Amino acid sequence: MELSGNLKRFAVSNVLQFLQMEGATGALTLKRGRTRVTLTLDEGNLLDAEHTETPKEQRMGAILVESDRITEDEFESVMEERRRGLAPLGTILHGRGLISDSERQRVAAMVCTEMLFEVLAWPEGTYEFKRLDMVEPTEMSEAISTQSIMLNAAQQEDEWPQIRRYVRSSEVVFAPSPSNTLGLESVFSTLSPEDRDIAERIDGLRSVKKIMAETLRSEFEVSRLIAELSRRGLIVAVQRAHDFVTETKPSGFFSFVLGKSAVVSLSVAFAAVLCLFAWQYYILPVIDSPQQTLAPIVNAGRDPATVDRLRLQRLLQAFQLYRNDHGAPPHSLACLARMGYCTQSDLQTFDGNPFILKVIGSREDKVIISAVDENGQPLPTLAVEISLQREVTLPPEIETPEEEAVDSSEATVEPTN
């Protein structure tokens, strides 16, 4: 059976579904401009793939070098042998003992799947299928279901926008959150062995791309787990996303199903609806009554100095509550957060400098809660002195509303000089 046609009329996904239903074995060649991708099918499933612009062996070598499984010199040496003989790249590497058989098959499957993802997004081009009685052995011992690959492509199309909110580029490096290290460790027990292997490599040194290569997992698999851990506050990006050029994802799965013109029309209609919504509910109210509309926004804004004073106030309240409950002051501020009297964020300023608790007097009759700068020196503007004997009211600069005020009968608070 031979099959040929234009991808504008019969999309790649439709061609693959038809060949899988027929259980066809042969070579499917897809062309777009100068690019040609050949997919080898065994009973309708993907067994091998080749790309004229970025050959499979070049892609496999890049992954193995990035993961430090082989060096660039070893790759060049193997390619020389490859050009002289007929053995595939993975077979030669496995024969030299540089990679295991499972690694050889896993890398080959990753590269072939990646090529199929690429052609699934082609909105135009031509296809031609030639049936073969049998196909030559390849790096993969078992063919991959084309149906599962297309379902995976649809899932990625749906989830990538949310993932990109946290993982802007595969070059970004992530590290465990300094304030939630124990939280990440506790999550390890709930992860599958494959996901745990990814999570344990998030160390502040490896990029997303590096983790992909070392675990032999796709960008989607690695990025989805990192995005979930980032959303839960367990890891943070240690390099800013805008330091890298945001990677562009190929055209979506549904782009070639609906057609390019339909996607453009839907996008324009959606943008028009958003503009009308913004005009009615955001722009017009500001034009009609700017003071009434903008006042809540302006008054709710807090500068870093205000945030620092409020955190100092909450620490003071937590100190008093602890003293009332236990009959004695706490030994450290960390104790207050650990026992739930304040949050972990209250223990540091907006800029990340910590608050400290210092005891004054041989009989511990005074304590000072103060923020320190980067050199560990106390900041007079962010400090309160608490006398455990005398009674005074709070200083004006850190007073809070009545519902948050501290009972002045329990503590004396004076700004330090």
Secondary structure by P-SEA (a helix, b strand, c coil): cccccccccccaaaaaaaaaaaccbbbbbbbcccbbbbbbbccccccccccccccaaaaaaaaaaaaccccaaaaaaaaaaaaaccccaaaaaaaaccccaaaaaaaaaaaaaaaaaaaaacccbbbbbbbbcccccccccccccaaaaaaaaaaaaacaaaaaacccccccccccccccaaaaaaacccccaaaaaaaaaccccccaaaaaaaacccaaaaaaaaaaaaaacccccccccccccccccccccccccccaaaaaaaaaaaaaaaaaaaaacccccccccccccaaaaaaacccaaaaaaaaaaaaaaaaaaaaaacccccccaaaaaaaccccccccccccbbbbbbbbccccccbbbbbccccccccccccbbbbbcccccccccccccccccccccccbbbbbcc
